[in-house]
Each structure stands twice: as C-alpha cells, then as structure tokens.
C-alpha cells in the first residue's frame, strides 16, 4: 500500500481574535467551541446534511450551542461563506467532519491534514495495513462486507483468536473476540445489524487478536512543531467476557509513558496526522511489544469525561494548540483518575441509600446522570447496557482504590436492589 505524504498548508498560529470553523459538530463540538472562546476566538459551525450522517449522529449536530451556523451544501458555497467570515482555522467537530475539514483547510490555505490521507484516519483495517507496510507493529487484518470472505481469511490464517469489529473507528461498538467459525459468524451478524446506526460504512474488519494490556494514548500536534505531544495516557481493563471494567490514568514520565509516546510519534505521520488531536489504542503483548490497534483523529472527551480538575483535557489542548501552534502538556504524575464502568449482574432498581453512599465517597468526582435513585437497570451484557459510570479522582492512589472496591461491593450487595418507593 502506498501512503501519500501529507501536504501541510501554511499555518497561522497565534492569530489574535481568530475565527474557527467547526465541521460537523457533535458530541465534543460544542465543548470545542467553548475552549476556542476561552482563547479569545469566535466559532462558526458547519453542519453536514442529514443524508451524510448515520442515524445516531443526526440528533447530535450541536448547532444550537454555537453562535453562528449553516449547513454544508457544496464546496463552492461553503468556501464562500467561510472566506466572508474571515475564518482562520478549520477543524473537525466529530469523526464525520474529518474529510470535509481537511478539504476546506487545504482550499483556504490553513493548517490541516492532507485530504489525500483522510481515508487513512477512519478505517481500522486500512490503518493496520498502512502501519504494517511502514514496518510498525499492528494486527493482521482484512476489511470486507462479506462474511464468507472473512471466514475464508480466518481459515487461511489459522490463528488462535480473532477480533471482529466495525471498520469505522468512530463506531462505539466494542470489537468481539472470537475463537471459532461459529463465533465469527455470530459476531459478524450482530455487528452488521447494529453498525448502520453509527456509520455509513458497510465494511467490517476481521483481525488477528493480540492479547495483552491495552492503553489509550491522547495526543495533540501543533502546527509549528508538527510532532505529537502526549497529553494523556490510560490503561484499560476488561473482564473475561470482554466487558469494560475500568480505565486508569498513567504517568507520562516513566518508561511505559515514553514507549507509548514513541508509538504515537512513529504511527501518526504514517496515517497523515500532522496537526490536531488523535487518540491511539495500543496493546502491549508480552514477548512481542507494542502494537497499534486503531487511531481516531478528531476531538473527543478524555476518559475522565467532564471532570474539570483533570489537567490535560484533550479538547482544551486541541484548541490551545491550534491557536498557539504549540502544545504544552502538564505533567499528571501525582494525580490518579479512574473511570469505573458499572455492571449489574441482574435486572433491578437503583437503591437510593446505596447510591447516596456511593456519591459520598471522598474520591468520587463524577457520577453519570443516568444513575439515579429508583431507576430501572438491566443485567449488563455489553458496554451499551451498563447502568452508567463513575469517575474517581485524587492524589492518594489508596483512597481511589478503596473507593473502587467499595463501589464494586455495593454493586454486589445493594446498589441494584432498590424499589420504586426507595426514592421517597
């Protein structure tokens, strides 16, 4: 596979009172506008037509939260309006805005990633192939719309375990680990049924499953240095059924942090990420080292979510890097943050007393709004059926771990044993 070199346009860092165009704002789009406003910039939103978005994204075009907005109809019209608005930066507000943001930035002679490599930044299978062609570690993969082709590929490779996932890296459906043809078939059919809610892509990917510890690496590249700076490291833990248990912040100052940073510095240029935010999923397999699983090159919340005390918020860092052209990450070596994903072992109702005790734990910094007293919960079978999540944060690792164990004990004993009258 030939990977085209990214053609960086001329940057204009440090423009006072600039204007940013946020393309396809969803999820983090409104937050991104607020962070630009904090830097003294104005924002203008460019929405995509509904037929260019998957169903789940159509209700998340956050135009009402932004000062100025219009819907993209054609390149000519959009360029005319952005030039008239004096736009000094163009950024994607979601995964669906990446390709258009790249094209607009190039046409407006603004800092951005090359449109020639946009396709590398949203397909899990293509990313793995590109990285492997460049001599870096990634799982063997095949992207296809055909279950029969996927099964033939698996029979040819004869691997111990496989991972089946949506090719589109923005889809919030966890990859499924498979050990047999029947499991591959079942996972394929299930994902094909769910994927159209989240993506317009019809491809799935079957990959070599790489066991080991999984990490999230949040980076931002400024338009002056064009070198990814690590602004957040996280370790993810799953149970034996593949359900997410916790995500823990890591120090960026140790050997592990430096190793993960090197993965980003080598892989992102291969995928054409020269400026802006990127999130890498990396696995460390004993005896084999680090391997890249996927990259998402659009702004998104950190695993700490809306936690205001976390120093290196990737959305804030993306806005600051765009305005200043440089990235200045803050060391988080002394802070411990854990995102705990709740899991109900049975159907039930959230108990008011147990929830109050959970909220009162000193290390609890945030509880997802879905977790309310007397709310019904279903047995957790995947990430989408989780009752919610809790953010633990503090400078004392032992206190964070004590809170984690207490919450897990509450889940077993009382948290989902309430009645509808318990809220009274």
N, C-alpha and C positions, 0 to 999 in steps of 0.2 A: 504494500500500500504506500502510495506517495503522499507525504504530508507537506502541504504547501506552507512556505514561510509566511508568517503573519506580516502584513503590510501596515505598520503603525503610522497613523496620521499624526500631524503635528499637534502637540498638547499645548494648552494654555493654562498652566497651573497658577493658582493664586489670584485668579481674576476676582477683584472685589465686587460684591453685589452682582454676581453672575446669575444666570437662569439655567436650570437643568430641566431637560425633557425626560420624563419617566415613562417608559414604553410598557404598556400592558401592566399597569399597577394592580397587583393582587397580593394578598397576604401581607408581605412586608412593604408594599408600595407606599402606603400612607405613612408608615414609620420612617421610611427613607426620606420622604418629603420634609418631615419634621426635622430630621437631622441636617438636611441642607439648609433649612430655615435657620437653624441654630448657628450655622456658619455665615449667615447673612445673605443667603441666596434665595431666589424665588424658584417656584417649580411650575411646570405645566405638564399635565397628564395627556398621554396619547393612548386611547383605548383601542383594542382590536375589535373588529366586527364579531358578532356572536358566532357566526359560522366558521370563524378561525380559532375558536376556543372549544375545549371539551366541556361537557355539561357542568362539571363541578367548578369550573373556572368562571363561568358566565355570571354567576351571582357574586363573584369576588372582585369585579372590576371596581376598585375603590375610588371612583371619580368624585363622589360627594365629599370626600375628605380633603380634596385638593382644590386649590384656588381657581385654577384655570384648566379646562379640559376640552378635548374634542376627540372624535373617533376617526381613526385612520381609514381613508377610502382609497387613496392612491399615493404613490411616492411623490408625484408632482405636487399634489395639493398639500401633503404633509410637509414637504420641504419648504414650500412657500410660506406656510403658517409658522414654521419654526424659525425661518430666517427673519420673518417680520417680528417675531417675539424676541429676537436677539439672543437666541439660545447659545450658551457657551459650553454646554456638556449634554451628552445623551447617554442614558443608562437604561438597562433593562429593569423593570419593576417586578418581574417574575420570570419563570422559565420560558413562558410563551412570548416574551418580548425580546429574547436574546437575538434572534436572527434579524429582526427589523431594526433593533438598536444598533447592531453592527453596521448595517447598510446605511442608516441615516447618519451615523457618526462619520463614516467614510465620505459620504456626499457633502457633508457640512465642514469637512476638514477639521474634525475634532478628534480628541483622543478616544481610541476604541480598539477593539479586537477586529481582526480582518474578517470580512464576510466570507472569504474563501475557506475559512476554517470553522464557521458556525456549526456545520454538521458534525464536527468532532466533539462538540460540547454538550450534546444531549442524547447520545446513544451509547448505552453501556457496552454493547458488543463491539462497536466501531472504536470506542476508546481503548478497549483491551487489545484489539488488533494493532492500533496505531502505536501504543506503548510497547508492545512486544516487538514490533518492527524496528523500534528505536533502540532495542537492546535492554529494555527495562522489564521488570517482572510484573506479570498480570496473568489472570487465569485464561486458559484456552477457552474459546467461546465460538458460538455460532448464532447469528441473528437470522430469524426466519419467521414467516407467517404460517409455516406448515408443520404440524405435529409430526407427520411422517418423516420429514427431513430431520427434525430434531431427534427422533428415535433412531434413525439410521446413523446420525452423527454420534450419538451415545454408544451405539453398538460398535461402531468403528473405533472409538477412543478406548472403550472398555476401562473406564475409570471406576474407582470405588464409590464415589459420591458425586452428585451433580447439583447445580443450583439453577432453578428456573425462575426467571424474573421478567418484568416488562423491560423492553429495550430502552424506553424513555426514562432517563434517570430522575425526572421530576415526579414520577408516579409514586405516591406514598403507600405502596403495597410492598411488603417485605418479600424478598426472594424466598423461595421454598426449597429446602434441601431434600434431595431425592436419592434413593438407593437402588431403585429398580425401575423397569419399564412401566409397571403399573403406577408407581408413584409419579413418574414423569408425566404420564398421561393425565393423571388426576390433577396435578398441579397446573398443567398446561390448560386444561379445560376450565379450571377455576379462575385462573388469571385472565384468560380470554373473555370470560363473562364479565369480570369486574373492570378490566382496563379501559373500556370505552367511556367510562365516567370521568376518567382523569387524563386521557390523552387521545390525540387524533391518530397516533401511530398504531398500526395494526401488527407490528412485529413484537415477538417475544425473543428472549435470548436464553439459550442453554449454555451453561458454563461449567468448567471444572470447579468443584467445590474445594476451597482452600481452608482447612481448619486453622484455628489459632485465635489469638487475641485481636479484637477489632478496635480500630481507632478512627476518630473523626479529626480532621485537620482543617481548621478555618484559616484562610489566608486572604490577604489583600495586596494587590500590586499597584503601586503608584505610577503615574505617567512619566515621572522623571527617571526613577531607578529601573522601572520595568522588571522588578525582581520580587517574587512573592515573599511577603513577611508573614510569619506565623503569628496569628492573634488569638488563637485558641486551640487547645489540644484536649481531647476527650477520649475516655476508654468506655466502650460499650460492653455490657454483659447480657447474655441471653440464657434462658433455661434450656433444659434438654429437649423441650418441644419447640424451640425457636421463638418463644415469647420474650420480648424485651423486658429486662428486669431493672437495669439502672444504667445511667451514663454519668461518669465521674470526670471532673476536671483534672488535668495533669499539669505539672510544672513544665515550662518550656526550657528550663535551664540545664536539665540533665542529659545523659547520653541518649535516652529514648526520645526526648524532645528534638535533639539535634538530628537524629536519624530520620524522624518523621518529616522534619523540615527539609532534609535533603531529597526525600521522595517528591515533595511538592516542587522544589526548585528544578528537578530534572523532568518531571512529568508535565507540568503546566505549559512550558514552551512547546512541547510536542503537540499539545492539544490546542495551541493557538491562544492561550490565555496570557496576554501581555499586560493588561490593566484590569482593575476591578476585583471583585470578590470571587472566591472559589472555595468550595468545600470538597475535600477529598475523603473517601472512605478507603482505609488501608488495613490490610491484615498482616500480622506477623506470624508466620508458620515456623515452628521450631525446626531447625536444620535447613530451612530454605530462605529465611529472611523476610524482608518487607515486600509486599506486592500491592499494586493499586487495584481496587475493585471498581471505583466509579468516581466521577467528578461532576459537580453541579456548579456552573459558573453564573450564578445570579444571586442577588442579595436575599438573605433569609435570617431569621432569628437564630441565636445561639441555642444550644440545648438548655441553657438556663432560662430561655423564654424571656418574659418581660421583666426579669429581675433587674432593678435599676442599679444595684450595687456592684454588678459584675463589670470589671474594668474594661475588658476588651470585647465590647459588643460589636459583632461583625457589621451590623447595619450602620452604626455610627462610624466605625473605622472606614467603611467604604465611602461614605460621604466626605469625611475629613481627607482621605487620600485623594479623592477626585478634586477637591477644592485646592489642596496644598500641593498635590503631585507627589507627596512623600507619605510614608507610613511610619508612625512612631508607636509601636506596641508597648503596652505597660506590662511589666513582669507580674504574674499572678502566683508566684511560687508559694506565698504564705496563705492563700485562700483556698478553701475546699468547698466545692459545689457538686451536688449530686442531684440528678433528675431521676426520681423514682417513679416507675410506671406501675400503677395499681393493677391488681389482678384478683378477681373474685372467683373462688373455687366453686361457687354455686349461685343460682339466682337468689336475689334477696333485696333488701331495702336498706339504705344507709341509715345507721343508728346515730341519732343526734348527739348522745353523750359521748360515744366513741369518736365522732367527728370533732367535737369540741376539744377532747383530749388531744387529738392529732394536731389541731390548729394551735394548741397552747405549747407544744414542744418548742424549746428555745431555738433550735436550728431550723425550724420550718419558716421559710421565707415567702413561699407562694403555694397556693392550692388552686388547681384548675377549677374554673367556675362550674363545671359540670358536676362536681362533687358537692352536693347539697343534702341537708338532712331530709330524710324520708324519700329521697329519690330512688326509683327502682333501678336495679342493676341486673345484668345478665351474666351468666358464667362466662369468663374470659376465655375465648378460644383463639383470638388473634389480637394484634395491636388495635384494630378498629373497635373491638368490643370491650376494651379496657374501660373501667369506670372513670379514669382520669389520671392525673399525675401530680406529684408534689415535688417542689424544689427545696432542697436542704442547702444551707449555706452558712459558712462561718470560718473562723480562724483556728478552731480546735477540731482536728480530724476525729478525735474520740467522741466528741459531742455529736458530730454529724453521723458517725456510725451508730451511736446509741439511739439516735432518732430513727435511723433506718430500721434497726432491729425492732424498735417499739412499734413502728407503723406496720411492719410485716406481722408482728404478733397480734395487733389489733385486727388485721385482715382475717386472721385465722379464727379469732375468738368472737369479736363483737361488731366490727365495722359494718358488716353486711347483714346483721341480724336484727335490724330495727323493725318497727311497724310504722304504718302511715300516721298513727297518732303520736309517734315519738317526737314529732316536730313541735307539738303543742307544749 
